[in-house]
Amino acid sequence: MPTLRWTTDNTPAPGTEAVVMASRLEVRSLADVPRFFLRSLAAWKQVKGAPGAFGASLVAEPLKRTFWTLSAWEDEKAVYAYARAEPHRTIMNGLRPTMSRSVFTFWQAPAADLPVDWAEARRRLAEQERADGAPDGTAAV
């Protein structure tokens, strides 16, 4: 499974709390995977220069049509500013018709504990799916 390893973009000050965001994104068909993956690389590049970004990682499971993201930020304001900025905004709007299911979760973590372990992120995403209450255990887009 292709992985873009955790990259540290800005070093947080000692004692800083980070806002961690994890997502699981599924596309509708295998034919959508290459397009999604290529677009996600552009969004990945954007994270590296985004104000307030502490770091990020991406895992692609192309045969499962699933992509996982994990990032840490100075605060929620920085996360949402990134999401609204170009090229992320246009990329996500353009990919919306190809999406099947998505789930997002946020939590606070000491910046000294970064990067967050993928097992922890997947556990929290599973909890979020249950909390969202979708009948099949997954969250809809």
C-alpha positions in Angstrom: 0.0 0.0 0.0 1.6 3.3 -1.1 2.3 5.6 1.9 3.5 9.2 2.0 5.3 9.1 5.3 4.8 11.7 8.0 6.4 14.9 7.1 7.0 17.7 9.6 6.1 21.0 8.1 6.5 23.4 11.0 8.0 22.5 14.4 5.6 23.3 17.2 6.8 25.1 20.3 7.3 23.0 23.4 4.2 22.4 25.3 1.9 23.1 22.3 -1.3 21.2 21.8 -2.1 20.1 18.2 -5.4 19.6 16.5 -5.2 16.2 14.8 -7.4 15.4 11.8 -7.8 11.9 10.3 -9.9 10.9 7.4 -10.9 7.8 5.4 -12.0 8.6 1.9 -13.5 6.0 -0.5 -14.0 6.5 -4.2 -16.9 4.8 -6.1 -14.9 2.7 -8.5 -11.4 1.4 -9.3 -11.5 3.7 -12.4 -11.7 6.7 -10.0 -8.6 5.7 -8.1 -5.8 7.1 -10.4 -7.6 10.5 -10.6 -8.1 10.7 -6.9 -4.6 9.7 -6.1 -3.1 12.3 -8.5 -5.2 15.0 -7.1 -4.4 14.0 -3.6 -0.7 14.5 -4.4 -1.4 18.2 -5.2 -3.3 18.6 -2.0 -0.4 16.9 -0.2 2.0 19.4 -1.7 -0.2 22.2 -0.5 -0.1 20.9 3.1 3.6 21.3 3.2 3.4 25.0 2.9 0.1 25.6 4.7 0.2 28.0 7.6 -0.3 26.2 10.9 0.4 22.7 9.5 2.6 20.6 11.8 2.7 17.5 9.6 0.8 15.0 7.6 0.8 11.5 6.1 -1.3 9.7 3.5 -2.0 6.0 3.0 -3.5 4.8 -0.3 -5.2 1.4 -0.6 -6.0 1.5 -4.3 -7.5 -1.9 -4.6 -9.9 -1.1 -1.8 -10.6 2.3 -3.4 -9.6 3.9 0.0 -7.4 6.7 1.0 -6.4 7.6 4.6 -5.1 11.0 5.7 -3.6 12.1 9.0 -2.5 15.6 9.8 -1.7 17.8 12.8 -2.4 21.5 12.9 -1.9 24.6 15.2 -5.7 24.9 15.6 -9.0 24.1 13.8 -8.8 27.5 12.1 -5.7 26.4 10.3 -7.3 23.1 9.2 -10.3 24.9 7.7 -8.2 27.7 6.1 -6.3 24.9 4.3 -9.5 23.2 3.2 -10.9 26.4 1.8 -7.6 27.4 0.0 -6.6 26.5 -3.5 -5.9 24.0 -4.8 -7.6 21.9 -2.1 -11.0 23.5 -2.5 -11.2 23.0 -6.2 -9.7 19.5 -6.0 -12.3 18.4 -3.4 -15.2 20.0 -5.3 -14.1 18.3 -8.5 -13.8 14.9 -6.8 -17.1 15.0 -4.9 -19.0 13.1 -7.7 -16.5 10.2 -7.5 -16.7 9.8 -3.7 -18.5 6.9 -2.1 -18.0 7.2 1.7 -15.9 9.5 3.9 -15.4 9.9 7.6 -13.5 12.6 9.4 -12.4 12.9 13.0 -10.6 15.5 15.1 -8.9 15.4 18.5 -6.3 17.2 20.6 -2.9 15.8 21.2 0.4 17.1 22.7 2.6 18.2 19.8 5.4 16.4 21.5 3.5 13.1 20.7 3.6 13.8 16.9 3.4 12.0 14.7 0.3 10.2 15.8 0.3 6.4 15.3 -1.8 5.2 12.4 -3.4 2.5 14.6 -4.7 5.3 16.9 -6.0 7.3 13.9 -7.8 4.2 12.5 -9.3 3.4 16.0 -10.6 7.0 16.3 -12.1 6.9 12.8 -13.9 3.6 13.6 -15.3 5.3 16.7 -16.4 8.3 14.7 -18.2 6.0 12.2 -20.1 4.3 15.0 -21.0 7.7 16.5 -22.3 8.9 13.1 -24.7 6.0 13.3 -24.8 5.0 9.7 -26.6 1.6 9.3 -23.6 -0.2 7.8 -21.1 1.4 10.3 -19.7 3.9 7.8 -20.4 7.5 7.3 -21.8 8.9 4.1 -20.4 11.8 2.2 
